[in-house]
Amino acid sequence: MSTITTAILVISAVAVSGLVFGSVRIRGIGLGPAGVLFAGILFGHFGATINPEINHFAKEFGLILFVFTIGIQLGPGIIQLWKQQGLLLNGLTLLIVLQGFALVALFGYLFGFPGTAVAGLFCGSTTNTPSLGAAEQAASMLAANESGIDIGFLASAYAVAYPGGIIGIIASMLLLKKIFRVNLDDEVARYRELHSRDREKIERQSVVVENSRLDLMPFGQIPGINETGVRISRIKRAGDNEVEPATEQTLLGEGDIVQVVGPKSGLARFVPLIGRPSEEDLMAIPGKVTYRRVFVTETHALNRSLAELSLDRFYNVTVTRIIRGGIEMAPRGSSRLFYGDIVQVVGDIANLDRVTAFLGNSTKSMKETQFSPLFVGIAIGVLAGLIPLSIPGVPFPVRLGLAGGPLIAAIVLSLVGSIGSFVWYIPSSANLALRELGIILFLACAGLGAGETFFHSAMSLDGVIWMGTGLVITMLPLLTAGILARVIWKQNSLTICGVIAGSMTDPPALAFAGSMRDCDASATAYAAVYPLTMILRIIVAQSLIFIFA
């Protein structure tokens, strides 16, 4: 068989075995996709190997798919999290990294580890492959100028500590769950309740216009209207028996009854400005006015604000709600539309048909994955990961690598939304499929790569010491930060799991955390702390080489 055929068969066998193993749950706990890593180690130990270049490509491409799809899905949520808890979560990450540095330095001094083994132990116990690459670069620089530096210890210590690092991260999550007697269903409910509080529920209210100073004034020119987030949708003129569509251009008259839509606090501020609440329900009164929910899919409507689009002027309709990611938001003039947004539009049927055609409303395209933007985004991310970043006081450039670059690029592109015909949107089902495929490829190849020498290294005296100290380096900082986060800052357990996985830049741990409950909390926290973690770990790994080697 050809090397490619062999690689496909071996990776498939490892993936199937690992997923079956990961699906086994004991007391409700299972490894999930992380089981693929351990299946790969066993297959590699018993001689199932693949071409190293194929292994490296499949592993890195899988990792890129995994982090890129996470960034695309969670970008907007990450910005919100940074505003609310960015300092705290990244502070916890800094604490974890510094504890790991102190512990590995202590063990290196006490046990007299070779300098390169110290750095390898740090990279492996914190499951950070880019930092291993950075450490190898630093070690190669020193080896070219000095004798006696054995770079081989770097990879050996990393290979022995890496699986133990993954076990230690997952064990830390489970220990924290046990210590605080966490009910994950309650944590999910608490997380969703907290995030629903961040956005007020959109309500509608009928109001009688009694302010004579507003007579014949367009609704959109009422002072302060845009700040309240209140929109007008219907109007029943004084003396009429039918309702009409209303927009920001609609002239108000004393005695008119209008239906306004907006957040509760905005309505409370706005209603007294124009009159008083009315018990009359304009939704129940006949008239040539209805509403429709429309998907935004046409590129000419993307990244443009409602003020720029002027749908009220051109189509005589009003946007009363924007629904993004299942969350209702009050539309304002500055609100920009993104691919996949759902807008609720009020008007007569003819104008609703016209604005629907303008916005797109293509449910078919909402289910399709556009691969050109996907690969453009991946290419941008790979190039971004190659850029050397100079940090004051650090004598070497820092790179985000093939994991950090695509993640940052995906977050940025998800916020940009679209450029011309390129739209960075992946349907949720396709996003999940690509993400799972990516992590399975990464774990299968990582396991196969480590399996060949893992048991030999692990059974040696040095290997046992490396594995034992590696577990301490992994778990002690995580447990310390997790306990502080829960006791002092009352953090959600799922968010803590995300910080733990992100502080180790560990995809298997994130996959495990995500498999416990269907909630974005862990993935969002992971992505929020990942960039800082990546930079810190690269700096620490290279610093250990310069200090100990």
Secondary structure, DSSP 8 states (H G I E B T S, - for coil): --HHHHHHHHHHHHHHHHHHHHH--BTTB--GGGHHHHHHHHHHHTT----HHHHHHHHHHHHHHHHHHHHHHHHHHHHHHHHHHHHHHHHHHHHHHHHHHHHHHHHHHHHT--HHHHHHHHHHHTT-HHHHHHHHHHHHHHHHH-SS--THHHHHHHHHHHHHHHHHHHHHHHHHHHHTT--HHHHHHHHHHHHHHTS--EEEEEEEE--GGGTT-BGGGSTTHHHHT-EEEEEE-TT-SSBEE--TT-B--TT-EEEEEEEHHHHHHHHHHHEEE----GGGS-BS-EEEEEEB--GGGTT-BHHHH-HHHHH--EEEEEEETTEEE---TT-B--TT-EEEEEE-HHHHHHHHHHHB--HHHHTS--HHHHHHHHHHHHHHHHS-B--TT-SS-B--HHHHHHHHHHHHHHHH-EETTEE----HHHHHHHHHHHHHHHHHHHHHHHHHHHHHHHHSHHHHHHHHHHHHHHHHHHHHHHHHHHHTT---HHHHHHHHHHHTT-HHHHHHHHHHSS-SHHHHHHHHHHHHHHHHHHHHHHHHHHHH-
